[in-house]
Amino acid sequence: MRGVRYPMQLRLGSAELATVADWDLDVALPAEQKGTHMSRFVAWLESLDRAIDATELRTQMGVMLEKLHADTGRIEARFPFFLRKRARSPASRACWNTRAAGSSRRRPARSRSGPRRWCR
């Protein structure tokens, strides 16, 4: 599933920021298993009930794979966020618009379980 725009909470250090991400999600299923329905990806997105950082994204990758009965998959989120930064003058602050991306990919160790079919 590609280009799904969905809200997310982003964790940067001790700060949590609300933003919206463009998500790409896919999993590899055994060839004999039919594809997964997109609603299951959306259900996974809806289950994200805490702020995401790189560590949490890796944890949620495992949750997604378990929910979709897959052992291989990829998550990518592209999102804007704003940072307030002190300007040179002590009384002023500047707002920086930044665009970032986070991704996680998991592949099993080499196996001989047969071909895989990717579902997006």
Backbone as JSON, one array per atom type, in Angstrom:
{
  "sequence": "MRGVRYPMQLRLGSAELATVADWDLDVALPAEQKGTHMSRFVAWLESLDRAIDATELRTQMGVMLEKLHADTGRIEARFPFFLRKRARSPASRACWNTRAAGSSRRRPARSRSGPRRWCR",
  "N": [[0.86, -1.15, 0.0], [0.68, 2.12, -0.91], [1.52, 5.59, -0.39], [-0.37, 6.43, 1.53], [-1.94, 8.82, 3.34], [-1.74, 9.67, 6.64], [-2.37, 10.55, 10.05], [0.17, 11.05, 12.56], [2.03, 10.73, 15.63], [5.03, 12.15, 16.45], [8.09, 11.47, 18.0], [10.66, 13.37, 19.21], [13.47, 13.34, 20.82], [12.69, 14.46, 23.97], [10.38, 15.66, 23.24], [7.08, 15.63, 21.81], [5.45, 15.65, 18.76], [2.69, 16.51, 16.72], [1.9, 15.36, 13.5], [1.49, 14.7, 9.97], [1.8, 11.83, 7.98], [3.05, 10.4, 4.94], [2.55, 7.22, 4.15], [4.14, 4.18, 3.19], [3.55, 0.82, 2.93], [4.36, -2.57, 2.96], [4.27, -6.14, 2.62], [5.69, -9.45, 2.42], [4.3, -12.4, 1.38], [3.85, -15.97, 1.73], [3.85, -17.85, -1.33], [1.62, -19.47, -1.64], [-0.33, -18.26, -0.14], [-3.07, -16.04, -0.17], [-3.27, -12.53, -1.06], [-2.99, -9.73, 1.27], [-5.55, -7.69, 2.7], [-6.07, -4.22, 2.13], [-7.33, -2.89, 4.22], [-6.35, -4.06, 6.5], [-3.79, -3.03, 6.73], [-4.48, -0.36, 7.22], [-5.84, -0.69, 9.64], [-3.68, -1.38, 11.22], [-2.27, 1.07, 11.15], [-4.12, 2.65, 12.53], [-3.85, 1.55, 15.03], [-1.57, 2.63, 16.1], [-0.82, 4.05, 18.88], [0.89, 5.63, 20.28], [3.66, 7.95, 20.49], [6.01, 8.01, 17.81], [9.33, 7.05, 17.3], [12.59, 6.18, 15.98], [13.22, 3.73, 17.25], [10.72, 2.86, 18.2], [9.43, 2.58, 15.76], [10.72, 0.35, 14.67], [9.88, -1.57, 16.54], [7.1, -1.5, 16.06], [7.1, -2.5, 13.52], [7.41, -5.26, 13.87], [4.96, -5.77, 15.12], [3.18, -5.15, 13.03], [3.91, -7.12, 11.12], [3.23, -9.44, 12.51], [0.45, -9.09, 12.78], [-0.32, -9.25, 10.12], [0.44, -11.75, 9.43], [3.01, -12.3, 8.33], [6.51, -12.63, 7.53], [8.32, -10.95, 6.44], [8.75, -7.56, 5.6], [8.08, -4.04, 4.94], [8.15, -0.71, 6.09], [7.57, 2.66, 5.5], [7.67, 6.06, 6.27], [7.01, 9.33, 5.42], [7.31, 12.66, 6.38], [6.4, 16.03, 7.39], [7.74, 18.37, 9.77], [7.9, 20.86, 12.33], [10.35, 22.85, 13.89], [11.1, 24.79, 16.67], [13.51, 27.2, 17.13], [16.06, 28.88, 18.82], [16.85, 32.14, 17.86], [19.52, 34.37, 16.84], [19.22, 36.64, 18.37], [18.44, 36.93, 21.77], [15.78, 37.3, 22.48], [14.21, 36.44, 20.42], [12.72, 33.85, 18.37], [12.97, 31.28, 15.96], [11.14, 29.48, 13.45], [11.56, 26.4, 12.06], [10.92, 24.68, 9.15], [10.88, 21.36, 8.45], [11.5, 18.41, 6.57], [11.22, 14.97, 6.8], [12.06, 11.44, 6.91], [11.29, 8.1, 7.88], [12.15, 4.69, 8.11], [11.63, 1.15, 8.15], [12.69, -2.14, 7.73], [12.25, -5.58, 7.49], [13.67, -8.7, 7.13], [13.61, -12.2, 6.94], [16.03, -14.65, 8.1], [17.95, -16.41, 5.64], [15.93, -18.68, 3.94], [14.43, -21.73, 2.82], [11.83, -21.81, 2.06], [10.34, -21.41, -0.19], [8.96, -19.42, -2.93], [8.05, -15.95, -2.56], [5.32, -13.65, -2.46], [4.79, -10.27, -2.99], [2.76, -7.97, -1.27], [1.12, -4.97, -1.59]],
  "CA": [[0.0, 0.0, 0.0], [1.58, 3.28, -1.04], [1.01, 6.96, -0.39], [-1.51, 6.63, 2.43], [-1.7, 9.96, 4.23], [-2.36, 9.33, 7.91], [-1.72, 11.3, 11.13], [1.07, 10.34, 13.47], [2.72, 11.47, 16.68], [6.46, 11.98, 16.27], [8.89, 11.74, 19.19], [12.01, 13.91, 18.99], [14.01, 13.52, 22.17], [11.6, 14.44, 24.95], [9.22, 16.35, 22.66], [6.16, 14.89, 20.95], [4.85, 16.56, 17.79], [1.66, 15.96, 15.84], [2.16, 15.61, 12.09], [0.82, 13.76, 9.08], [2.84, 11.13, 7.21], [2.72, 9.61, 3.76], [3.02, 5.88, 4.51], [4.23, 3.05, 2.25], [3.57, -0.4, 3.73], [4.21, -3.79, 2.19], [4.7, -7.4, 3.24], [5.85, -10.59, 1.52], [3.54, -13.55, 1.86], [4.15, -17.19, 1.0], [3.18, -17.88, -2.63], [0.33, -20.15, -1.57], [-1.26, -17.44, 0.64], [-3.63, -14.92, -0.91], [-2.82, -11.22, -0.61], [-3.62, -9.13, 2.44], [-6.44, -6.6, 2.34], [-5.55, -2.91, 2.55], [-7.93, -2.48, 5.49], [-5.51, -4.55, 7.59], [-2.73, -2.02, 6.89], [-5.1, 0.81, 7.86], [-6.08, -1.06, 11.04], [-2.39, -1.26, 11.9], [-2.01, 2.5, 11.34], [-5.0, 3.13, 13.59], [-3.41, 1.02, 16.32], [-0.41, 3.37, 16.59], [-1.39, 4.88, 19.93], [1.95, 6.34, 21.0], [4.57, 8.69, 19.62], [6.94, 7.15, 17.07], [10.71, 7.39, 16.98], [13.18, 5.08, 15.22], [13.1, 2.49, 18.02], [9.31, 2.44, 18.2], [9.08, 2.14, 14.41], [11.19, -1.05, 14.55], [8.97, -2.39, 17.35], [5.81, -1.58, 15.37], [7.28, -3.37, 12.35], [7.09, -6.6, 14.34], [3.51, -5.83, 15.36], [2.53, -5.21, 11.73], [4.15, -8.42, 10.5], [2.43, -10.44, 13.22], [-0.96, -8.86, 12.44], [-0.55, -9.63, 8.73], [0.94, -13.13, 9.26], [4.13, -12.25, 7.38], [7.81, -12.55, 8.2], [9.11, -9.96, 5.73], [7.95, -6.39, 5.27], [8.72, -2.72, 4.9], [7.36, 0.45, 6.47], [8.23, 3.93, 5.27], [6.82, 7.21, 6.57], [7.6, 10.62, 5.08], [6.49, 13.61, 7.12], [6.97, 17.34, 7.74], [7.58, 18.81, 11.16], [8.44, 22.2, 12.58], [11.15, 22.99, 15.1], [11.35, 26.16, 17.12], [14.92, 27.3, 17.46], [16.43, 30.24, 19.23], [17.58, 32.93, 16.87], [20.71, 35.01, 17.43], [18.75, 37.55, 19.4], [17.88, 36.12, 22.85], [14.33, 37.49, 22.62], [13.46, 35.94, 19.27], [12.8, 32.43, 18.04], [12.66, 31.0, 14.56], [10.46, 28.21, 13.23], [12.17, 25.72, 10.93], [10.11, 23.65, 8.51], [11.77, 20.26, 8.09], [10.85, 17.22, 6.01], [12.03, 13.81, 7.19], [11.5, 10.12, 6.61], [11.76, 6.99, 8.69], [11.75, 3.42, 7.5], [12.05, -0.1, 8.79], [12.54, -3.29, 6.84], [12.65, -6.81, 8.16], [13.75, -9.89, 6.29], [14.03, -13.36, 7.73], [17.27, -15.28, 7.67], [17.71, -17.18, 4.41], [15.14, -19.89, 4.14], [14.1, -22.45, 1.58], [10.4, -22.05, 2.16], [9.67, -21.18, -1.46], [8.84, -18.03, -3.38], [7.19, -15.03, -1.83], [4.58, -12.69, -3.27], [4.7, -9.02, -2.26], [1.45, -7.32, -1.25], [1.23, -3.54, -1.25]],
  "C": [[0.91, 1.22, 0.0], [0.82, 4.6, -0.95], [-0.22, 7.19, 0.46], [-1.16, 7.77, 3.38], [-2.48, 9.7, 5.52], [-1.64, 10.07, 9.03], [-0.8, 10.41, 11.96], [1.6, 11.29, 14.52], [4.2, 11.14, 16.55], [7.17, 12.31, 17.58], [10.28, 12.18, 18.77], [12.61, 14.22, 20.34], [12.88, 13.41, 23.17], [10.33, 15.11, 24.43], [8.38, 15.4, 21.82], [5.44, 15.9, 20.06], [3.8, 15.83, 16.97], [2.03, 16.32, 14.41], [1.32, 14.65, 11.27], [1.91, 13.14, 8.22], [2.23, 10.51, 5.96], [3.38, 8.25, 3.98], [3.07, 4.97, 3.29], [4.41, 1.81, 3.12], [3.49, -1.6, 2.79], [4.78, -4.98, 2.96], [4.86, -8.45, 2.15], [5.14, -11.77, 2.16], [4.0, -14.8, 1.11], [3.31, -17.26, -0.28], [1.8, -18.52, -2.56], [-0.73, -19.35, -0.79], [-1.77, -16.29, -0.21], [-3.15, -13.61, -0.29], [-3.58, -10.71, 0.6], [-4.47, -7.95, 2.0], [-5.91, -5.29, 2.9], [-6.13, -2.47, 3.89], [-7.1, -2.96, 6.68], [-4.31, -3.63, 7.81], [-3.29, -0.8, 7.62], [-5.39, 0.52, 9.33], [-4.78, -0.98, 11.84], [-2.06, 0.2, 12.15], [-2.86, 3.06, 12.48], [-4.57, 2.65, 14.97], [-2.19, 1.75, 16.88], [-0.9, 4.39, 17.61], [-0.34, 5.61, 20.76], [2.85, 7.03, 20.0], [5.62, 7.74, 19.05], [8.31, 7.81, 16.98], [11.3, 6.17, 16.28], [13.03, 3.73, 15.95], [11.68, 1.97, 18.0], [8.88, 1.97, 16.82], [9.52, 0.69, 14.18], [10.29, -1.99, 15.36], [7.64, -2.58, 16.62], [5.9, -2.4, 14.09], [6.93, -4.8, 12.73], [5.61, -6.79, 14.58], [2.77, -5.95, 14.03], [2.69, -6.58, 11.09], [3.33, -9.51, 11.19], [0.95, -10.31, 12.84], [-1.29, -9.37, 11.04], [-0.03, -11.04, 8.41], [2.03, -13.2, 8.19], [5.44, -12.21, 8.17], [8.74, -11.55, 7.54], [8.23, -8.78, 5.4], [8.76, -5.12, 5.3], [7.69, -1.67, 5.3], [8.19, 1.68, 6.12], [7.23, 5.03, 5.54], [7.6, 8.47, 6.23], [6.71, 11.7, 5.67], [7.2, 14.95, 7.31], [6.88, 17.54, 9.26], [8.28, 20.15, 11.31], [9.21, 22.18, 13.89], [11.27, 24.47, 15.42], [12.78, 26.2, 17.62], [15.21, 28.73, 17.87], [17.22, 30.91, 18.12], [18.76, 33.6, 17.58], [20.34, 35.99, 18.54], [18.08, 36.72, 20.5], [16.35, 36.22, 22.95], [13.54, 36.87, 21.47], [13.69, 34.45, 19.05], [12.43, 32.27, 16.58], [11.98, 29.64, 14.46], [11.04, 27.6, 11.95], [11.24, 24.63, 10.43], [11.07, 22.58, 7.99], [10.95, 19.11, 7.53], [11.77, 16.05, 6.31], [11.35, 12.53, 6.76], [12.09, 9.11, 7.58], [11.32, 5.71, 8.02], [12.29, 2.26, 8.32], [11.78, -1.22, 7.81], [12.99, -4.51, 7.62], [12.59, -7.95, 7.16], [14.17, -11.05, 7.17], [15.41, -13.83, 7.27], [16.95, -16.12, 6.43], [16.94, -18.45, 4.73], [14.86, -20.53, 2.79], [12.61, -22.75, 1.55], [9.65, -21.74, 0.87], [9.52, -19.71, -1.79], [7.86, -17.24, -2.53], [6.49, -14.12, -2.83], [4.41, -11.44, -2.43], [3.31, -8.44, -2.39], [1.64, -5.89, -0.8], [-0.14, -2.94, -1.12]]
}
